[in-house]
Amino acid sequence: MTTATYVPPTREQVETITRVLLHDRDADRAATLLAAATNPGIAAPREHAAEVAAIRAQRPPAHHDLPSALLRITRAIDTETEGLYARQDNGHADADPVLRAIAFRLLELGFTIAEHSGLNCRTIETAIATTYALPGHEGT
């Protein structure tokens, strides 16, 4: 598991893993479930496939719990940017290009989501493309 693909477990997932660890006293199974809960793309051993599927199902889709989904997104962004803001506050300019790259990725993702939700963001996209000096958008 890498930090790039890590997602924090939900309260329900933590409770399930705790039960397996403390009540069933099965550290190997708990570790497998923790890996499955925090890294949705990881392959599960066959003997734990049903339990892995069950623990992954404990993460509700965004449309079932939008406030929690938005909070997870906010926390992920805060986790990645907090140290960079501190570097900026201490006069280190090396945080600037990283923050710009993160901002650009968030804009890309936001536009993709906006388009899928039926919003027309063409004017805003053009303005941002000009700001970032993307090819084909110079001087538009």
Backbone as CSV, one residue per row, in Angstrom:
resi,resn,N_x,N_y,N_z,CA_x,CA_y,CA_z,C_x,C_y,C_z
1,MET,0.846,-1.172,0.000,0.000,0.000,0.000,0.889,1.231,0.000
2,THR,0.506,2.218,-0.789,1.256,3.466,-0.819,0.359,4.587,-0.319
3,THR,0.967,5.679,0.102,0.174,6.811,0.558,-0.620,7.418,-0.595
4,ALA,-0.183,7.187,-1.819,-0.880,7.761,-2.966,-2.263,7.155,-3.153
5,THR,-2.467,5.926,-2.704,-3.759,5.279,-2.896,-4.520,5.074,-1.592
6,TYR,-4.003,5.583,-0.495,-4.621,5.414,0.823,-5.902,6.235,0.958
7,VAL,-6.940,5.611,1.504,-8.146,6.325,1.913,-8.416,5.940,3.365
8,PRO,-8.775,6.889,4.213,-8.994,6.534,5.614,-10.212,5.630,5.757
9,PRO,-10.159,4.702,6.707,-11.307,3.821,6.903,-12.472,4.580,7.532
10,THR,-13.672,4.105,7.261,-14.867,4.684,7.888,-14.960,4.167,9.324
11,ARG,-15.815,4.784,10.108,-16.027,4.353,11.492,-16.459,2.883,11.527
12,GLU,-17.356,2.509,10.618,-17.844,1.133,10.575,-16.714,0.152,10.239
13,GLN,-15.838,0.556,9.318,-14.707,-0.307,8.966,-13.771,-0.482,10.152
14,VAL,-13.510,0.601,10.885,-12.645,0.519,12.066,-13.260,-0.413,13.103
15,GLU,-14.570,-0.316,13.290,-15.250,-1.196,14.258,-15.126,-2.660,13.856
16,THR,-15.286,-2.945,12.576,-15.160,-4.327,12.095,-13.744,-4.845,12.314
17,ILE,-12.761,-4.044,11.956,-11.360,-4.452,12.101,-11.009,-4.634,13.575
18,THR,-11.499,-3.747,14.429,-11.255,-3.851,15.865,-11.840,-5.148,16.421
19,ARG,-13.054,-5.483,15.978,-13.686,-6.727,16.422,-12.830,-7.930,16.035
20,VAL,-12.363,-7.939,14.804,-11.533,-9.053,14.325,-10.237,-9.131,15.130
21,LEU,-9.667,-7.988,15.419,-8.392,-7.953,16.132,-8.546,-8.320,17.607
22,LEU,-9.521,-7.706,18.277,-9.654,-7.886,19.721,-10.479,-9.102,20.113
23,HIS,-11.596,-9.307,19.424,-12.482,-10.405,19.821,-12.087,-11.726,19.173
24,ASP,-11.760,-11.687,17.891,-11.367,-12.916,17.197,-9.873,-13.192,17.359
25,ARG,-9.126,-12.183,17.788,-7.677,-12.275,17.989,-6.966,-12.807,16.736
26,ASP,-7.367,-12.238,15.595,-6.799,-12.663,14.315,-6.126,-11.465,13.650
27,ALA,-4.854,-11.263,14.015,-4.114,-10.096,13.527,-3.915,-10.137,12.017
28,ASP,-3.678,-11.311,11.470,-3.477,-11.413,10.014,-4.738,-11.019,9.255
29,ARG,-5.878,-11.518,9.706,-7.149,-11.170,9.059,-7.448,-9.687,9.229
30,ALA,-7.175,-9.134,10.401,-7.390,-7.700,10.640,-6.515,-6.872,9.719
31,ALA,-5.259,-7.288,9.525,-4.360,-6.559,8.626,-4.864,-6.616,7.189
32,THR,-5.374,-7.769,6.782,-5.933,-7.904,5.436,-7.129,-6.980,5.261
33,LEU,-7.997,-6.932,6.266,-9.178,-6.074,6.179,-8.800,-4.593,6.203
34,LEU,-7.798,-4.244,7.004,-7.339,-2.858,7.040,-6.791,-2.448,5.678
35,ALA,-5.984,-3.318,5.077,-5.446,-3.021,3.748,-6.574,-2.870,2.732
36,ALA,-7.573,-3.717,2.810,-8.699,-3.650,1.865,-9.528,-2.389,2.071
37,ALA,-9.705,-1.992,3.330,-10.521,-0.813,3.636,-9.820,0.481,3.237
38,THR,-8.503,0.505,3.354,-7.770,1.746,3.112,-7.167,1.840,1.722
39,ASN,-7.234,0.756,0.969,-6.724,0.760,-0.402,-7.680,-0.050,-1.270
40,PRO,-8.727,0.604,-1.791,-9.761,-0.121,-2.535,-9.246,-0.913,-3.741
41,GLY,-8.093,-0.583,-4.259,-7.590,-1.272,-5.436,-6.764,-2.514,-5.142
42,ILE,-6.478,-2.776,-3.877,-5.603,-3.898,-3.530,-6.350,-5.225,-3.714
43,ALA,-5.634,-6.216,-4.199,-6.229,-7.544,-4.389,-6.353,-8.243,-3.040
44,ALA,-7.432,-8.988,-2.871,-7.664,-9.688,-1.616,-7.341,-11.167,-1.769
45,PRO,-6.775,-11.777,-0.724,-6.562,-13.221,-0.772,-7.917,-13.931,-0.905
46,ARG,-7.945,-15.024,-1.643,-9.204,-15.745,-1.892,-9.926,-16.125,-0.611
47,GLU,-9.176,-16.555,0.397,-9.837,-17.020,1.624,-10.549,-15.893,2.376
48,HIS,-10.229,-14.649,2.045,-10.874,-13.509,2.711,-11.734,-12.689,1.752
49,ALA,-11.980,-13.187,0.562,-12.667,-12.401,-0.468,-14.042,-11.903,-0.019
50,ALA,-14.816,-12.761,0.619,-16.166,-12.357,1.049,-16.089,-11.277,2.121
51,GLU,-15.176,-11.440,3.062,-15.029,-10.452,4.130,-14.490,-9.129,3.597
52,VAL,-13.582,-9.204,2.638,-13.042,-7.999,2.012,-14.157,-7.267,1.275
53,ALA,-14.974,-7.989,0.546,-16.108,-7.360,-0.154,-17.046,-6.702,0.842
54,ALA,-17.284,-7.362,1.973,-18.185,-6.815,2.989,-17.615,-5.538,3.609
55,ILE,-16.310,-5.528,3.888,-15.734,-4.332,4.518,-15.685,-3.169,3.526
56,ARG,-15.447,-3.475,2.259,-15.461,-2.408,1.254,-16.867,-1.853,1.065
57,ALA,-17.872,-2.671,1.256,-19.262,-2.217,1.135,-19.648,-1.290,2.285
58,GLN,-18.850,-1.260,3.345,-19.131,-0.373,4.473,-18.785,1.086,4.179
59,ARG,-18.200,1.353,3.018,-17.935,2.732,2.606,-19.086,3.122,1.685
60,PRO,-20.018,3.923,2.197,-21.180,4.257,1.369,-20.791,5.142,0.185
61,PRO,-21.471,4.965,-0.954,-21.200,5.850,-2.089,-21.593,7.287,-1.742
62,ALA,-20.986,8.224,-2.440,-21.174,9.646,-2.123,-22.641,10.053,-2.080
63,HIS,-23.470,9.515,-2.964,-24.870,9.947,-2.992,-25.666,9.461,-1.774
64,HIS,-25.105,8.543,-0.990,-25.768,8.092,0.227,-25.391,8.946,1.429
65,ASP,-24.215,9.567,1.369,-23.739,10.378,2.491,-22.834,11.480,1.955
66,LEU,-23.449,12.442,1.277,-22.682,13.515,0.641,-21.836,14.314,1.630
67,PRO,-22.356,14.719,2.797,-21.503,15.481,3.727,-20.222,14.734,4.102
68,SER,-20.318,13.426,4.326,-19.121,12.654,4.669,-18.166,12.579,3.494
69,ALA,-18.693,12.402,2.296,-17.840,12.351,1.108,-17.109,13.676,0.923
70,LEU,-17.814,14.780,1.086,-17.184,16.094,0.939,-16.139,16.328,2.026
71,LEU,-16.415,15.861,3.229,-15.447,16.001,4.317,-14.194,15.184,4.036
72,ARG,-14.349,13.966,3.496,-13.178,13.160,3.146,-12.331,13.861,2.093
73,ILE,-12.975,14.464,1.102,-12.248,15.183,0.051,-11.493,16.367,0.666
74,THR,-12.175,17.127,1.517,-11.550,18.278,2.162,-10.358,17.852,3.008
75,ARG,-10.519,16.790,3.763,-9.411,16.304,4.604,-8.226,15.863,3.767
76,ALA,-8.501,15.213,2.653,-7.410,14.771,1.776,-6.633,15.972,1.250
77,ILE,-7.345,17.000,0.836,-6.691,18.205,0.324,-5.912,18.894,1.439
78,ASP,-6.533,19.029,2.607,-5.849,19.658,3.742,-4.580,18.906,4.112
79,THR,-4.638,17.584,4.086,-3.472,16.769,4.420,-2.318,17.061,3.477
80,GLU,-2.617,17.208,2.200,-1.568,17.440,1.205,-1.055,18.874,1.202
81,THR,-1.865,19.843,1.608,-1.468,21.251,1.470,-1.006,21.915,2.763
82,GLU,-1.374,21.378,3.893,-1.057,22.037,5.167,0.435,22.316,5.320
83,GLY,1.261,21.328,5.060,2.715,21.518,5.175,3.254,22.505,4.156
84,LEU,2.639,22.526,2.979,3.074,23.466,1.942,2.749,24.906,2.341
85,TYR,1.571,25.107,2.937,1.223,26.452,3.420,2.210,26.898,4.495
86,ALA,2.592,25.976,5.374,3.548,26.308,6.430,4.896,26.699,5.821
87,ARG,5.316,25.983,4.778,6.579,26.339,4.111,6.482,27.741,3.515
88,GLN,5.362,28.038,2.872,5.179,29.387,2.314,5.253,30.438,3.421
89,ASP,4.561,30.159,4.527,4.549,31.110,5.645,5.945,31.353,6.198
90,ASN,6.825,30.370,6.039,8.207,30.505,6.506,9.148,31.003,5.423
91,GLY,8.566,31.492,4.316,9.356,32.123,3.271,9.985,31.197,2.246
92,HIS,9.557,29.957,2.181,10.106,29.001,1.211,9.265,29.006,-0.058
93,ALA,9.861,29.446,-1.151,9.140,29.540,-2.426,8.990,28.189,-3.118
94,ASP,9.680,27.151,-2.618,9.590,25.844,-3.280,8.205,25.214,-3.162
95,ALA,7.374,25.731,-2.280,6.013,25.213,-2.150,5.105,25.727,-3.269
96,ASP,5.449,26.854,-3.854,4.585,27.472,-4.864,4.279,26.572,-6.059
97,PRO,5.288,25.990,-6.717,4.960,25.147,-7.877,4.164,23.905,-7.498
98,VAL,4.397,23.379,-6.312,3.643,22.201,-5.872,2.182,22.579,-5.641
99,LEU,1.961,23.712,-4.986,0.586,24.172,-4.769,-0.116,24.459,-6.095
100,ARG,0.607,25.045,-7.046,0.009,25.296,-8.367,-0.379,23.984,-9.045
101,ALA,0.483,22.986,-8.930,0.195,21.682,-9.547,-1.026,21.030,-8.889
102,ILE,-1.105,21.104,-7.566,-2.268,20.558,-6.861,-3.526,21.310,-7.271
103,ALA,-3.428,22.632,-7.326,-4.585,23.445,-7.721,-5.053,23.077,-9.123
104,PHE,-4.105,22.897,-10.028,-4.466,22.547,-11.400,-5.164,21.189,-11.446
105,ARG,-4.641,20.219,-10.699,-5.268,18.888,-10.677,-6.683,18.972,-10.121
106,LEU,-6.865,19.748,-9.073,-8.204,19.898,-8.504,-9.150,20.573,-9.490
107,LEU,-8.640,21.549,-10.233,-9.466,22.185,-11.259,-9.846,21.186,-12.345
108,GLU,-8.873,20.381,-12.787,-9.167,19.356,-13.797,-10.259,18.411,-13.312
109,LEU,-10.091,17.937,-12.098,-11.082,17.017,-11.544,-12.435,17.701,-11.383
110,GLY,-12.407,18.941,-10.936,-13.658,19.694,-10.768,-14.398,19.886,-12.076
111,PHE,-13.658,20.183,-13.135,-14.312,20.357,-14.433,-14.884,19.036,-14.951
112,THR,-14.173,17.967,-14.716,-14.685,16.657,-15.133,-15.984,16.352,-14.396
113,ILE,-15.997,16.585,-13.103,-17.199,16.344,-12.308,-18.319,17.279,-12.751
114,ALA,-17.988,18.552,-12.976,-18.993,19.525,-13.404,-19.627,19.115,-14.733
115,GLU,-18.804,18.687,-15.672,-19.326,18.265,-16.973,-20.246,17.065,-16.828
116,HIS,-19.854,16.108,-15.995,-20.688,14.918,-15.782,-21.993,15.260,-15.077
117,SER,-21.998,16.358,-14.328,-23.227,16.753,-13.632,-24.094,17.680,-14.471
118,GLY,-23.652,17.986,-15.694,-24.471,18.785,-16.598,-24.174,20.274,-16.597
119,LEU,-23.131,20.697,-15.897,-22.787,22.119,-15.874,-21.937,22.480,-17.086
120,ASN,-22.138,23.657,-17.616,-21.325,24.157,-18.720,-20.316,25.143,-18.139
121,CYS,-19.076,24.733,-18.114,-18.007,25.540,-17.507,-17.003,26.012,-18.542
122,ARG,-17.377,26.027,-19.808,-16.448,26.337,-20.889,-15.748,27.681,-20.673
123,THR,-16.458,28.719,-20.279,-15.857,30.039,-20.089,-14.825,30.020,-18.966
124,ILE,-15.178,29.349,-17.879,-14.246,29.258,-16.747,-13.041,28.411,-17.136
125,GLU,-13.279,27.323,-17.854,-12.175,26.471,-18.311,-11.199,27.267,-19.172
126,THR,-11.715,28.084,-20.065,-10.866,28.892,-20.941,-10.045,29.880,-20.119
127,ALA,-10.665,30.511,-19.138,-9.945,31.458,-18.287,-8.816,30.763,-17.519
128,ILE,-9.091,29.583,-17.023,-8.070,28.855,-16.277,-6.965,28.370,-17.209
129,ALA,-7.331,27.906,-18.388,-6.330,27.470,-19.362,-5.404,28.623,-19.728
130,THR,-5.978,29.819,-19.830,-5.161,30.998,-20.124,-4.245,31.310,-18.942
131,THR,-4.766,31.238,-17.730,-3.977,31.496,-16.525,-2.792,30.539,-16.423
132,TYR,-3.024,29.274,-16.756,-1.969,28.271,-16.680,-1.150,28.192,-17.971
133,ALA,-1.450,29.067,-18.937,-0.727,29.115,-20.215,-0.692,27.758,-20.907
134,LEU,-1.845,27.123,-20.969,-1.926,25.821,-21.631,-1.871,26.004,-23.142
135,PRO,-1.263,25.075,-23.838,-1.177,25.185,-25.300,-2.573,25.321,-25.923
136,GLY,-2.663,26.209,-26.897,-3.927,26.426,-27.586,-4.832,27.442,-26.922
137,HIS,-4.385,28.002,-25.805,-5.215,28.971,-25.082,-4.489,30.286,-24.840
138,GLU,-3.370,30.484,-25.503,-2.628,31.725,-25.306,-3.416,32.894,-25.891
139,GLY,-3.645,33.893,-25.087,-4.280,35.116,-25.561,-5.753,34.988,-25.883
140,THR,-6.418,33.905,-25.423,-7.864,33.793,-25.675,-8.652,34.447,-24.593
